[in-house]
Amino acid sequence: MNEKDKRKLSKFLSLLLRHQPETISLTLDEKGWADVDELIEKSKRKRKHFSIQELEEVVVTNDKQRFSFNEDKTKIRANQGHSLKTIDLELEAVQPPEVLYHGTVDKFLGAIQEKGLQKMNRQHVHLSQDIETATKVGSRRGKPIILTINSGEMFRKGYEFYKSKNGVWLTERVPVTFIKFKE
Ligand code: HQG
């Protein structure tokens, strides 16, 4: 598969496995798993043709490791990023590093200064372990602005943090007091 086709398939999988499985009448179980055969078959009906080998290639080579198979590769799910409210990824609360980062853009700063970081359409607020990753996340929307999050202090105050299988830090919300807006 060339890079373009891989990116296309990855986007299609994100749509189905995180946001709108109904696009192809795909069933996700409560933990977000879709049956691989059903996924391939129902995609085909919508003229999206791919083989199990191509699916495997996308899962293995994906730049952000967005997807996982179960042990016998009969099921697939997204590792994070869901907007579907009922999916439970069985994430375990873990202790975060002292600081985490969030990449955003200028136009959201006013609202963030007022309400803190909110999960918006997704299940969690997404935070990055390093500035480089946060910069990439912010750049999706324009000139990136990096917020520094006092995650250590949040943790000591009882806020829960989760780390997705692909290394994204997740939390319910970040109140303004734990956000440093300028270095
Ligand atoms: C902003 C990508 C107004 C927030 C990335 C962000 C990530 C607020 C946007 C993953 C706000 C939400 C998630 C508030 C937060 N008022 N705006 N109170 N609080 N915002 O896409 O973090 O490529 O849902 O700053 O790598 O940008 O999809 O979140 O700009 O891990 O795999 O509202 O998506 O991964 O946007 O990105 P998103 P995000 P994938």
Residues whose N, C-alpha, C, O or C-beta is under 5 A from the ligand:
A	BS01	HQG	G81 G103 T104 F108 A111 I112 K115 G116 L117 Q118 K119 M120 R122 H126 V137 V168
